[in-house]
Amino acid sequence: MCKDRGYLLLLFLLLSCSSCVKEQNYTAGHKKIESVFGVDFNKTRAKIGLSELKSNWKIFNITNDSCIWWTDSTIEKKDLNVKPYYFDKRTMVIDDTLIFESDIYTNPDFAVGDIHVNLSYIYHFKPYRDQKVGWAYYLWTKTDDQNNGYITKQIADSILQSWGLKHPND
């Protein structure tokens, strides 16, 4: 399990890298991820309790197996270093199969410099490594692996509530 946490952290770190921001050349596979698991997938998200993807959200980064959508707050870049907000939505797709999707929240109040604390609500659609189908909750930063880890739904909801935010699966 420790190895899997490291893998998820590495995935989040790689996808979070601000130096990765660049114009993307979309392949047919990328367009498929966007079309199949984009706005048209919102009915499934609503049934599960994931945040729905808004049509004005922009794809920040897309790779062969993952896609990151920036939310309104992130796109508009307003109040990003002032208050907690819903940061982005991430998906992992392998061989045209959605493995997981996560809603990531961040709180600049709990930051050292520009390193924020992040909270992920992750829904696994397929078993992957140690993860079973269903919800997982993960508290993490970009740099400090010692304070990263899976937490319970109750702790995740409590943290999010203390930040003045709410996840749709409540």
ROLUMPA-73438 format. One record per residue: residue in one letter; chain; x, y, z of N, C-alpha, C in turn. Coordinates in pm, whole numbers, plus 50000, padded with zeros to 5 digits. Layout:
% residues N
type a; mol A; npx X; npy Y; npz Z; capx X; capy Y; capz Z; cpx X; cpy Y; cpz Z
...
This chain:
% residues 170
type m; mol A; npx 50082; npy 49881; npz 50000; capx 50000; capy 50000; capz 50000; cpx 50086; cpy 50125; cpz 50000
type c; mol A; npx 50196; npy 50125; npz 50071; capx 50286; capy 50240; capz 50075; cpx 50339; cpy 50270; cpz 49935
type k; mol A; npx 50368; npy 50165; npz 49859; capx 50417; capy 50180; capz 49723; cpx 50311; cpy 50246; cpz 49636
type d; mol A; npx 50184; npy 50209; npz 49656; capx 50075; capy 50265; capz 49577; cpx 50053; cpy 50411; cpz 49611
type r; mol A; npx 50066; npy 50447; npz 49738; capx 50054; capy 50588; capz 49776; cpx 50162; cpy 50667; cpz 49706
type g; mol A; npx 50280; npy 50611; npz 49700; capx 50391; capy 50677; capz 49632; cpx 50360; cpy 50695; cpz 49484
type y; mol A; npx 50300; npy 50591; npz 49422; capx 50264; capy 50600; capz 49281; cpx 50160; cpy 50710; cpz 49259
type l; mol A; npx 50055; npy 50713; npz 49341; capx 49954; capy 50817; capz 49326; cpx 50014; cpy 50956; cpz 49349
type l; mol A; npx 50099; npy 50968; npz 49449; capx 50164; capy 51096; capz 49475; cpx 50247; cpy 51136; cpz 49355
type l; mol A; npx 50324; npy 51042; npz 49300; capx 50406; capy 51072; capz 49184; cpx 50318; cpy 51115; cpz 49067
type l; mol A; npx 50205; npy 51048; npz 49046; capx 50113; capy 51085; capz 48940; cpx 50062; cpy 51226; cpz 48961
type f; mol A; npx 50019; npy 51257; npz 49083; capx 49970; capy 51392; capz 49111; cpx 50081; cpy 51495; cpz 49092
type l; mol A; npx 50201; npy 51463; npz 49136; capx 50313; capy 51557; capz 49121; cpx 50343; cpy 51584; cpz 48975
type l; mol A; npx 50348; npy 51479; npz 48896; capx 50377; capy 51496; capz 48754; cpx 50268; cpy 51577; cpz 48684
type l; mol A; npx 50144; npy 51551; npz 48721; capx 50035; capy 51623; capz 48658; cpx 50021; cpy 51765; cpz 48710
type s; mol A; npx 50076; npy 51793; npz 48827; capx 50066; capy 51924; capz 48888; cpx 50178; cpy 52018; cpz 48848
type c; mol A; npx 50279; npy 51967; npz 48786; capx 50398; capy 52045; capz 48755; cpx 50364; cpy 52168; cpz 48673
type s; mol A; npx 50389; npy 52288; npz 48729; capx 50353; capy 52411; capz 48660; cpx 50437; cpy 52433; cpz 48536
type s; mol A; npx 50553; npy 52371; npz 48528; capx 50635; capy 52387; capz 48408; cpx 50580; cpy 52306; cpz 48292
type c; mol A; npx 50477; npy 52224; npz 48317; capx 50418; capy 52143; capz 48212; cpx 50317; cpy 52221; cpz 48130
type v; mol A; npx 50287; npy 52346; npz 48168; capx 50186; capy 52424; capz 48098; cpx 50241; cpy 52461; cpz 47961
type k; mol A; npx 50179; npy 52409; npz 47858; capx 50218; capy 52440; capz 47722; cpx 50104; cpy 52403; cpz 47629
type e; mol A; npx 50112; npy 52449; npz 47508; capx 50011; capy 52416; capz 47409; cpx 50019; cpy 52267; cpz 47381
type q; mol A; npx 49906; npy 52200; npz 47381; capx 49904; capy 52055; capz 47361; cpx 49868; cpy 52023; cpz 47216
type n; mol A; npx 49930; npy 51922; npz 47162; capx 49892; capy 51869; capz 47032; cpx 49803; cpy 51748; cpz 47058
type y; mol A; npx 49674; npy 51764; npz 47035; capx 49580; capy 51658; capz 47068; cpx 49578; cpy 51553; cpz 46959
type t; mol A; npx 49585; npy 51428; npz 47001; capx 49573; capy 51316; capz 46909; cpx 49427; cpy 51271; cpz 46911
type a; mol A; npx 49396; npy 51173; npz 46830; capx 49260; capy 51118; capz 46831; cpx 49228; cpy 51061; cpz 46968
type g; mol A; npx 49327; npy 50999; npz 47035; capx 49306; capy 50945; capz 47168; cpx 49274; cpy 51052; cpz 47269
type h; mol A; npx 49341; npy 51166; npz 47260; capx 49315; capy 51277; capz 47350; cpx 49174; cpy 51330; cpz 47330
type k; mol A; npx 49135; npy 51346; npz 47205; capx 49000; capy 51396; capz 47176; cpx 48895; cpy 51298; cpz 47227
type k; mol A; npx 48927; npy 51169; npz 47222; capx 48834; capy 51070; capz 47273; cpx 48818; cpy 51084; cpz 47424
type i; mol A; npx 48929; npy 51101; npz 47496; capx 48921; capy 51123; capz 47641; cpx 48834; cpy 51244; cpz 47670
type e; mol A; npx 48858; npy 51352; npz 47596; capx 48783; capy 51475; capz 47618; cpx 48635; cpy 51456; cpz 47586
type s; mol A; npx 48606; npy 51389; npz 47475; capx 48466; capy 51374; capz 47436; cpx 48391; cpy 51270; cpz 47520
type v; mol A; npx 48454; npy 51157; npz 47548; capx 48387; capy 51051; capz 47623; cpx 48376; cpy 51084; cpz 47772
type f; mol A; npx 48482; npy 51140; npz 47830; capx 48483; capy 51166; capz 47974; cpx 48477; cpy 51315; cpz 48006
type g; mol A; npx 48433; npy 51395; npz 47910; capx 48415; capy 51538; capz 47931; cpx 48276; cpy 51567; cpz 47985
type v; mol A; npx 48215; npy 51673; npz 47936; capx 48083; capy 51718; capz 47984; cpx 47977; cpy 51610; cpz 47965
type d; mol A; npx 47988; npy 51533; npz 47858; capx 47888; capy 51428; capz 47832; cpx 47886; cpy 51319; cpz 47939
type f; mol A; npx 47987; npy 51313; npz 48022; capx 47997; capy 51213; capz 48128; cpx 47933; cpy 51261; cpz 48259
type n; mol A; npx 47876; npy 51382; npz 48259; capx 47823; capy 51443; capz 48381; cpx 47709; cpy 51365; cpz 48445
type k; mol A; npx 47627; npy 51298; npz 48367; capx 47516; capy 51220; capz 48427; cpx 47573; cpy 51110; cpz 48517
type t; mol A; npx 47678; npy 51046; npz 48472; capx 47742; capy 50943; capz 48553; cpx 47805; cpy 51005; cpz 48677
type r; mol A; npx 47871; npy 51119; npz 48659; capx 47932; capy 51189; capz 48774; cpx 47826; cpy 51222; cpz 48879
type a; mol A; npx 47712; npy 51272; npz 48835; capx 47605; capy 51310; capz 48929; cpx 47555; cpy 51189; cpz 49006
type k; mol A; npx 47541; npy 51075; npz 48941; capx 47494; capy 50954; capz 49009; cpx 47593; cpy 50907; cpz 49115
type i; mol A; npx 47722; npy 50920; npz 49085; capx 47827; capy 50874; capz 49176; cpx 47851; cpy 50973; cpz 49289
type g; mol A; npx 47838; npy 51102; npz 49258; capx 47865; capy 51206; capz 49357; cpx 47992; cpy 51284; cpz 49328
type l; mol A; npx 48045; npy 51271; npz 49206; capx 48159; capy 51353; capz 49165; cpx 48109; cpy 51490; cpz 49120
type s; mol A; npx 48194; npy 51590; npz 49131; capx 48160; capy 51722; capz 49079; cpx 48143; cpy 51713; cpz 48928
type e; mol A; npx 48041; npy 51781; npz 48878; capx 48020; capy 51781; capz 48733; cpx 48118; cpy 51875; cpz 48666
type l; mol A; npx 48157; npy 51839; npz 48546; capx 48249; capy 51919; capz 48466; cpx 48167; cpy 52028; cpz 48397
type k; mol A; npx 48211; npy 52152; npz 48409; capx 48141; capy 52263; capz 48343; cpx 48199; cpy 52283; cpz 48203
type s; mol A; npx 48114; npy 52326; npz 48112; capx 48155; capy 52339; capz 47972; cpx 48263; cpy 52446; cpz 47952
type n; mol A; npx 48276; npy 52541; npz 48044; capx 48377; capy 52646; capz 48027; cpx 48512; cpy 52610; cpz 48089
type w; mol A; npx 48522; npy 52494; npz 48155; capx 48649; capy 52454; capz 48212; cpx 48745; cpy 52420; cpz 48098
type k; mol A; npx 48870; npy 52446; npz 48121; capx 48972; capy 52426; capz 48018; cpx 49061; cpy 52307; cpz 48054
type i; mol A; npx 49103; npy 52235; npz 47952; capx 49199; capy 52128; capz 47975; cpx 49335; cpy 52192; cpz 47998
type f; mol A; npx 49392; npy 52163; npz 48113; capx 49523; capy 52217; capz 48151; cpx 49633; cpy 52128; cpz 48095
type n; mol A; npx 49615; npy 51999; npz 48107; capx 49717; capy 51904; capz 48063; cpx 49649; cpy 51774; cpz 48026
type i; mol A; npx 49700; npy 51713; npz 47921; capx 49647; capy 51583; capz 47881; cpx 49765; cpy 51498; cpz 47837
type t; mol A; npx 49768; npy 51374; npz 47883; capx 49873; capy 51280; capz 47845; cpx 49805; cpy 51157; cpz 47785
type n; mol A; npx 49883; npy 51054; npz 47762; capx 49824; capy 50932; capz 47705; cpx 49719; cpy 50869; cpz 47794
type d; mol A; npx 49732; npy 50886; npz 47927; capx 49639; capy 50818; capz 48016; cpx 49573; cpy 50909; cpz 48119
type s; mol A; npx 49589; npy 51040; npz 48106; capx 49526; capy 51127; capz 48205; cpx 49490; cpy 51262; cpz 48145
type c; mol A; npx 49399; npy 51328; npz 48212; capx 49353; capy 51458; capz 48168; cpx 49323; cpy 51542; cpz 48292
type i; mol A; npx 49362; npy 51669; npz 48288; capx 49334; capy 51762; capz 48398; cpx 49250; cpy 51877; cpz 48344
type w; mol A; npx 49136; npy 51901; npz 48409; capx 49053; capy 52016; capz 48375; cpx 49067; cpy 52119; cpz 48485
type w; mol A; npx 49092; npy 52243; npz 48448; capx 49095; capy 52353; capz 48545; cpx 48955; cpy 52405; cpz 48567
type t; mol A; npx 48925; npy 52437; npz 48692; capx 48794; capy 52490; capz 48730; cpx 48786; cpy 52640; cpz 48705
type d; mol A; npx 48667; npy 52697; npz 48727; capx 48647; capy 52841; capz 48709; cpx 48748; cpy 52923; cpz 48787
type s; mol A; npx 48766; npy 52890; npz 48915; capx 48859; capy 52965; capz 49000; cpx 49001; cpy 52961; cpz 48945
type t; mol A; npx 49043; npy 52843; npz 48902; capx 49179; capy 52828; capz 48852; cpx 49196; cpy 52902; cpz 48721
type i; mol A; npx 49095; npy 52895; npz 48633; capx 49100; capy 52965; capz 48504; cpx 49106; cpy 53116; cpz 48526
type e; mol A; npx 49019; npy 53165; npz 48613; capx 49010; capy 53309; capz 48635; cpx 49124; cpy 53362; cpz 48722
type k; mol A; npx 49192; npy 53271; npz 48792; capx 49305; capy 53306; capz 48878; cpx 49271; cpy 53415; cpz 48980
type k; mol A; npx 49147; npy 53412; npz 49028; capx 49110; capy 53510; capz 49129; cpx 49105; cpy 53443; cpz 49266
type d; mol A; npx 49157; npy 53510; npz 49364; capx 49157; capy 53465; capz 49502; cpx 49233; cpy 53333; cpz 49522
type l; mol A; npx 49325; npy 53300; npz 49432; capx 49394; capy 53171; capz 49442; cpx 49485; cpy 53161; cpz 49564
type n; mol A; npx 49538; npy 53270; npz 49609; capx 49626; capy 53266; capz 49725; cpx 49561; cpy 53326; cpz 49848
type v; mol A; npx 49428; npy 53339; npz 49844; capx 49357; capy 53405; capz 49952; cpx 49264; cpy 53309; cpz 50027
type k; mol A; npx 49197; npy 53221; npz 49955; capx 49099; capy 53134; capz 50020; cpx 49101; cpy 52995; cpz 49956
type p; mol A; npx 49049; npy 52896; npz 50027; capx 49040; capy 52760; capz 49972; cpx 48947; cpy 52758; cpz 49850
type y; mol A; npx 48975; npy 52669; npz 49756; capx 48891; capy 52659; capz 49638; cpx 48904; cpy 52520; cpz 49574
type y; mol A; npx 48808; npy 52491; npz 49485; capx 48808; capy 52368; capz 49407; cpx 48909; cpy 52389; cpz 49294
type f; mol A; npx 49021; npy 52317; npz 49298; capx 49134; capy 52341; capz 49210; cpx 49117; cpy 52279; cpz 49072
type d; mol A; npx 49101; npy 52146; npz 49065; capx 49086; capy 52083; capz 48935; cpx 49023; cpy 51945; cpz 48946
type k; mol A; npx 48992; npy 51891; npz 48827; capx 48938; capy 51756; capz 48814; cpx 49039; cpy 51678; cpz 48732
type r; mol A; npx 49068; npy 51555; npz 48775; capx 49165; capy 51472; capz 48704; cpx 49106; cpy 51336; cpz 48674
type t; mol A; npx 49139; npy 51284; npz 48558; capx 49095; capy 51150; capz 48520; cpx 49216; cpy 51067; cpz 48479
type m; mol A; npx 49207; npy 50938; npz 48501; capx 49307; capy 50845; capz 48450; cpx 49234; cpy 50743; cpz 48363
type v; mol A; npx 49279; npy 50731; npz 48239; capx 49218; capy 50642; capz 48142; cpx 49327; cpy 50551; cpz 48087
type i; mol A; npx 49305; npy 50420; npz 48094; capx 49400; capy 50324; capz 48039; cpx 49323; cpy 50234; cpz 47943
type d; mol A; npx 49373; npy 50224; npz 47820; capx 49308; capy 50142; capz 47716; cpx 49159; cpy 50176; cpz 47703
type d; mol A; npx 49129; npy 50304; npz 47695; capx 48992; capy 50354; capz 47678; cpx 48900; cpy 50323; cpz 47797
type t; mol A; npx 48956; npy 50285; npz 47910; capx 48877; capy 50255; capz 48029; cpx 48909; cpy 50357; cpz 48137
type l; mol A; npx 48805; npy 50418; npz 48191; capx 48823; capy 50514; capz 48298; cpx 48860; cpy 50439; cpz 48425
type i; mol A; npx 48980; npy 50468; npz 48480; capx 49028; capy 50401; capz 48600; cpx 48982; cpy 50478; cpz 48723
type f; mol A; npx 49011; npy 50609; npz 48728; capx 48962; capy 50691; capz 48838; cpx 48944; cpy 50834; cpz 48794
type e; mol A; npx 48866; npy 50906; npz 48873; capx 48850; capy 51050; capz 48855; cpx 48858; cpy 51113; cpz 48993
type s; mol A; npx 48922; npy 51228; npz 49002; capx 48935; capy 51293; capz 49131; cpx 48898; cpy 51440; cpz 49123
type d; mol A; npx 48842; npy 51489; npz 49233; capx 48815; capy 51631; capz 49252; cpx 48916; cpy 51679; cpz 49355
type i; mol A; npx 48992; npy 51781; npz 49319; capx 49101; capy 51826; capz 49406; cpx 49073; cpy 51968; cpz 49456
type y; mol A; npx 49083; npy 51982; npz 49587; capx 49064; capy 52110; capz 49654; cpx 49198; cpy 52152; cpz 49713
type t; mol A; npx 49221; npy 52282; npz 49720; capx 49347; capy 52331; capz 49777; cpx 49319; cpy 52446; cpz 49873
type n; mol A; npx 49410; npy 52462; npz 49969; capx 49393; capy 52566; capz 50069; cpx 49523; cpy 52642; cpz 50089
type p; mol A; npx 49529; npy 52766; npz 50038; capx 49651; capy 52846; capz 50054; cpx 49675; cpy 52890; cpz 50199
type d; mol A; npx 49572; npy 52882; npz 50285; capx 49591; capy 52917; capz 50427; cpx 49685; cpy 52819; cpz 50496
type f; mol A; npx 49690; npy 52697; npz 50447; capx 49779; capy 52596; capz 50502; cpx 49892; cpy 52572; cpz 50403
type a; mol A; npx 49975; npy 52674; npz 50387; capx 50083; capy 52667; capz 50288; cpx 50214; cpy 52712; cpz 50350
type v; mol A; npx 50321; npy 52658; npz 50294; capx 50454; capy 52706; capz 50325; cpx 50506; cpy 52763; cpz 50194
type g; mol A; npx 50518; npy 52894; npz 50186; capx 50551; capy 52957; capz 50059; cpx 50435; cpy 52937; cpz 49964
type d; mol A; npx 50463; npy 52883; npz 49848; capx 50355; capy 52859; capz 49751; cpx 50313; cpy 52713; cpz 49745
type i; mol A; npx 50351; npy 52634; npz 49844; capx 50313; capy 52493; capz 49851; cpx 50187; cpy 52479; cpz 49935
type h; mol A; npx 50076; npy 52449; npz 49870; capx 49946; capy 52438; capz 49938; cpx 49917; cpy 52295; cpz 49980
type v; mol A; npx 49829; npy 52283; npz 50078; capx 49775; capy 52152; capz 50115; cpx 49659; cpy 52122; cpz 50020
type n; mol A; npx 49655; npy 52000; npz 49972; capx 49551; capy 51959; capz 49878; cpx 49472; cpy 51841; cpz 49935
type l; mol A; npx 49346; npy 51836; npz 49899; capx 49258; capy 51728; capz 49942; cpx 49190; cpy 51671; cpz 49818
type s; mol A; npx 49204; npy 51541; npz 49797; capx 49146; capy 51476; capz 49680; cpx 49034; cpy 51383; cpz 49720
type y; mol A; npx 48922; npy 51396; npz 49650; capx 48813; capy 51300; capz 49657; cpx 48826; cpy 51219; cpz 49529
type i; mol A; npx 48857; npy 51091; npz 49542; capx 48888; capy 51007; capz 49426; cpx 48784; cpy 50896; cpz 49416
type y; mol A; npx 48728; npy 50878; npz 49296; capx 48638; capy 50765; capz 49275; cpx 48706; cpy 50671; cpz 49176
type h; mol A; npx 48725; npy 50545; npz 49218; capx 48785; capy 50442; capz 49133; cpx 48673; cpy 50366; cpz 49063
type f; mol A; npx 48673; npy 50372; npz 48931; capx 48574; capy 50300; capz 48851; cpx 48613; cpy 50155; cpz 48830
type k; mol A; npx 48743; npy 50129; npz 48834; capx 48797; capy 49994; capz 48816; cpx 48901; cpy 49970; cpz 48926
type p; mol A; npx 48920; npy 49846; npz 48967; capx 49029; capy 49819; capz 49062; cpx 49161; cpy 49858; cpz 48997
type y; mol A; npx 49249; npy 49916; npz 49076; capx 49378; capy 49958; capz 49024; cpx 49479; cpy 49951; cpz 49137
type r; mol A; npx 49579; npy 49870; npz 49119; capx 49680; capy 49847; capz 49223; cpx 49606; cpy 49801; cpz 49349
type d; mol A; npx 49625; npy 49868; npz 49463; capx 49557; capy 49830; capz 49587; cpx 49417; cpy 49886; cpz 49599
type q; mol A; npx 49377; npy 49970; npz 49508; capx 49248; capy 50038; capz 49520; cpx 49134; cpy 49955; cpz 49462
type k; mol A; npx 49027; npy 49949; npz 49537; capx 48906; capy 49881; capz 49491; cpx 48813; cpy 49984; cpz 49428
type v; mol A; npx 48709; npy 49937; npz 49363; capx 48608; capy 50026; capz 49308; cpx 48543; cpy 50102; cpz 49424
type g; mol A; npx 48531; npy 50231; npz 49409; capx 48468; capy 50313; capz 49512; cpx 48554; cpy 50434; cpz 49548
type w; mol A; npx 48516; npy 50496; npz 49657; capx 48577; capy 50622; capz 49699; cpx 48706; cpy 50603; cpz 49777
type a; mol A; npx 48796; npy 50700; npz 49758; capx 48919; capy 50713; capz 49839; cpx 48939; cpy 50863; cpz 49861
type y; mol A; npx 49003; npy 50897; npz 49972; capx 49024; capy 51037; capz 50009; cpx 49171; cpy 51051; cpz 50045
type y; mol A; npx 49233; npy 51155; npz 49993; capx 49378; capy 51166; capz 50003; cpx 49417; cpy 51310; cpz 50035
type l; mol A; npx 49498; npy 51327; npz 50138; capx 49548; capy 51457; capz 50179; cpx 49695; cpy 51463; cpz 50139
type w; mol A; npx 49736; npy 51569; npz 50067; capx 49872; capy 51571; capz 50015; cpx 49922; cpy 51713; cpz 49987
type t; mol A; npx 50053; npy 51723; npz 49977; capx 50119; capy 51845; capz 49930; cpx 50208; cpy 51804; cpz 49813
type k; mol A; npx 50261; npy 51901; npz 49744; capx 50347; capy 51870; capz 49630; cpx 50486; cpy 51825; cpz 49671
type t; mol A; npx 50525; npy 51853; npz 49795; capx 50665; capy 51827; capz 49830; cpx 50687; cpy 51737; cpz 49950
type d; mol A; npx 50591; npy 51727; npz 50039; capx 50616; capy 51659; capz 50166; cpx 50547; cpy 51524; cpz 50172
type d; mol A; npx 50619; npy 51419; npz 50135; capx 50561; capy 51285; capz 50132; cpx 50528; cpy 51233; cpz 50272
type q; mol A; npx 50590; npy 51286; npz 50376; capx 50565; capy 51236; capz 50511; cpx 50426; cpy 51269; cpz 50561
type n; mol A; npx 50366; npy 51375; npz 50512; capx 50233; capy 51414; capz 50559; cpx 50123; cpy 51380; cpz 50459
type n; mol A; npx 50154; npy 51297; npz 50363; capx 50056; capy 51258; capz 50263; cpx 49994; cpy 51125; cpz 50303
type g; mol A; npx 49867; npy 51108; npz 50270; capx 49810; capy 50979; capz 50297; cpx 49660; cpy 50973; cpz 50282
type y; mol A; npx 49614; npy 50850; npz 50278; capx 49471; capy 50827; capz 50269; cpx 49407; cpy 50858; cpz 50403
type i; mol A; npx 49290; npy 50916; npz 50397; capx 49214; capy 50951; capz 50517; cpx 49073; cpy 50899; cpz 50498
type t; mol A; npx 48992; npy 50904; npz 50602; capx 48853; capy 50859; capz 50592; cpx 48766; cpy 50968; cpz 50530
type k; mol A; npx 48648; npy 50928; npz 50487; capx 48552; capy 51025; capz 50433; cpx 48516; cpy 51128; cpz 50539
type q; mol A; npx 48498; npy 51083; npz 50662; capx 48461; capy 51176; capz 50769; cpx 48568; cpy 51282; cpz 50789
type i; mol A; npx 48694; npy 51242; npz 50786; capx 48803; capy 51340; capz 50801; cpx 48808; cpy 51432; cpz 50680
type a; mol A; npx 48795; npy 51375; npz 50560; capx 48796; capy 51458; capz 50438; cpx 48683; cpy 51560; cpz 50441
type d; mol A; npx 48561; npy 51515; npz 50476; capx 48447; capy 51607; capz 50482; cpx 48469; cpy 51714; cpz 50588
type s; mol A; npx 48526; npy 51675; npz 50701; capx 48552; capy 51770; capz 50809; cpx 48655; cpy 51876; cpz 50765
type i; mol A; npx 48760; npy 51832; npz 50699; capx 48860; capy 51926; capz 50649; cpx 48797; cpy 52021; cpz 50548
type l; mol A; npx 48723; npy 51966; npz 50453; capx 48661; capy 52049; capz 50350; cpx 48563; cpy 52149; cpz 50412
type q; mol A; npx 48485; npy 52102; npz 50509; capx 48391; capy 52192; capz 50578; cpx 48466; cpy 52303; cpz 50652
type s; mol A; npx 48579; npy 52270; npz 50716; capx 48657; capy 52372; capz 50786; cpx 48715; cpy 52475; cpz 50689
type w; mol A; npx 48728; npy 52435; npz 50562; capx 48775; capy 52527; capz 50459; cpx 48660; cpy 52608; cpz 50399
type g; mol A; npx 48537; npy 52580; npz 50443; capx 48421; capy 52651; capz 50390; cpx 48373; cpy 52598; cpz 50255
type l; mol A; npx 48408; npy 52472; npz 50226; capx 48372; capy 52411; capz 50098; cpx 48293; cpy 52283; cpz 50122
type k; mol A; npx 48229; npy 52232; npz 50017; capx 48153; capy 52109; capz 50028; cpx 48168; cpy 52031; cpz 49900
type h; mol A; npx 48182; npy 51900; npz 49912; capx 48190; capy 51811; capz 49795; cpx 48049; cpy 51759; cpz 49765
type p; mol A; npx 48016; npy 51738; npz 49638; capx 47880; capy 51693; capz 49605; cpx 47840; cpy 51557; cpz 49657
type n; mol A; npx 47934; npy 51471; npz 49700; capx 47893; capy 51339; capz 49747; cpx 47847; cpy 51340; cpz 49893
type d; mol A; npx 47837; npy 51459; npz 49953; capx 47786; capy 51469; capz 50091; cpx 47634; cpy 51465; cpz 50093
